Amino acid sequence: MAAAAAATTTQMDNTRSLSSISSTSSLLFTRTNEFYKIQNRVKFKSPRALSIRATSSDSVVTLLDYGAGNVRSVRNAIRHLGFGIKDVQTPEDILNANRLIFPGVGAFAAAMDVLNKTGMAEALCAYIEKDRPFLGICLGLQLLFQSSEENGPVNGLGLIPGVVGRFDSSNGFRVPQIGWNALQITKDSEILDDVGDHHVYFVHSYRAMPSDDNKEWVSSTCNYGDNFIASVRRGNVHAVQFHPEKSGDVGLSVLRRFLHPKTNIPKVIACLDVRANDKGDLVVTKGDQYDVREHTKENEVRNLGKPVELARQYYKEGADEISFLNITGFRDFPLGDLPMLQVLRLTSENVFVPLTVGGGIRDFTDANGRHYSSLEVASEYFRSGADKISIGSDAVYAAEDYLKTGVKTGKSSLEQISRVYGNQAVVVSIDPRRVYITHPNDVEFKAVRVTDLGPNGEEYAWYQCTVGILCFIVTFLFVHTVNGGREGRPIGAYELAKAVEDLGAGEILLNCIDCDGQGKGFDMDLIKLISDAVSIPVIASSGAGAVEHFSDVFRKTNASAALAAGIFHRKEVPIQSVKEHLYKEGIEVRI
């Protein structure tokens, strides 16, 4: 593969040069005696209208080389690691990249001038905000910040808080820093796992400084007179101030880890539906197609155990995550009467895998007229031990508005929480039901050919999203929530998934009303539809009844995790049995 990659790129390398960066920031790329000019004529859409598709081959890296200096060593290193190179010629090349490397060279102001006038600045921001795989090198890191003092001040891409300033030479340190220096790794950086105490190569006069505003980004620092930012990381976005392509085997390991990221190991998640029973006690329940009451004369809430005890049990049995769905009623509002807070606090004392909680995360006004935002509600969940929060109906309404207007208001719970805590902390729960049709053009929503035909032999279906309808029954001292059914909404699961990803969701919990509680397996048609449509992880839910259903969903779809509830609660299928089955089937799992 390396030889083939070299053959496809050698001619480009031998002929590529910068003709000029004029006052109008024209770019001339010399390639086999043909000139490609990218000028001000590039028309570009508003960032919210950008569509990102990962269409490049897994063995190809998209390289943003705007021609301001030598990046041959980066090209050689990429080819050495067995990858071909696709050069960026238009903003769309950035948006369509599968992996993007930006080895920024030259001066900050000149680079931003080129990026702005070619439309590539907007494309870069849209790509990075989508948490697509990105590696910035040297100036490719600095341009992510708000501004630089180099020939400035000059505005940068504005993705990371902070100003890039010149090293202070008054303390005897020579500027630029040219040479080898050691990193102090501050958090899990993924691509720096092999660096350790080794040295890497720097050459730069300007640097960004760590602060409270950008500490969530900083993955390592380095000392040269002062501690400066040596690398940043958020999700799939990485950038380094040093030059990995000049840092020997250690540098190649950094590039290798970016190009060959750790494979996401499929997760097995235990879900606990928690609500108050008719006596006011919190219990774990489970519905059949969302009906949580026993079909008896008493019609009482199905009680499958206590939430904290079950969570601890599933953790010991090997669950990779625990998900709580709070379906209890509130006498006042979540922050005034939220028993799930205590459940989270107690669970987090002995359960050391990620905890997700959903239910009641929306704006509320209490009895005294004080308004609480969904962000405040979510913050209390996080402080009590949750790692992620799950949003359902609120996300549906936000997606509907977004698809109608094309405008991100920033006011929805999804947008507020992801903006503050990051998209990795926000899960959107989608609850669709299958609607059979005879032809895919019968509806305006995305339809698929289904494996199981409809009642009248229909070969197609679309998946209509629903939201819960809640009724309230008042008894002595308690207000109980009763499932009043599901309301169908004018939006499909496909459209909803794409919209919430754009609004900031970091994960999708994909349920299926038709399969819930049936034990006949996951809806593969639905899961394949959604997991192929988005770039964020998808959790398959609803329908698991046997260990084979888990291996099927991981083999036949791009689901990142599979969730089950009833079969675990009723001890029909132990979590460890699922793990052992997946291992025997050659599917990597955490044992």
Secondary structure, 3 states (H helix, E strand, C coil): CHHHHHHHHHHHHHHCCECCCCCCCCEEEEECCEEEEECCCCCCCCHHHCCCCCCCCCCEEEECCCCCCCCHHHHHHHHHCCCEEEECCCHHHHHCCCCEEEEECCCHHHHHHHHHHCCHHHHHHHHHHCCCCEEEEEHHHHCCEEEECCCCCEECCCCEEEEEEECCCCCCCCCCEEEEEECEECCCCCCCCCCCCCEEEEEECEEECCCCCCCCCEEEEEECCCEEEEEEEECCEEEECCCHHHCHHHHHHHHHHHHCCCCCCCEEEEEEEEEECCCCCEEEECCECCECECCCCCCCECCCCCHHHHHHHHHHHCCCEEEEEECCCCCCCCCCCCHHHHHHHHHHHHCCCCEEEECCCCCEECCCCCEECHHHHHHHHHHCCCCEEEECHHHHHHHHHHHHHCCCCCCCHHHHHHHHHCHHHEEEEECEEEEEECCHHHCCCCEEECCCCCCCCCCEEEEEEEEEEEEEEEECCEEEEEEEEEEEEEEEHHHHHHHHHHHCCCEEEECCCCCCCCCCCCCHHHHHHHHHHCCCCEEECCCCCCHHHHHHHHHHCCCCEEEECHHHHCCCCCHHHHHHHHHHCCCCCCC
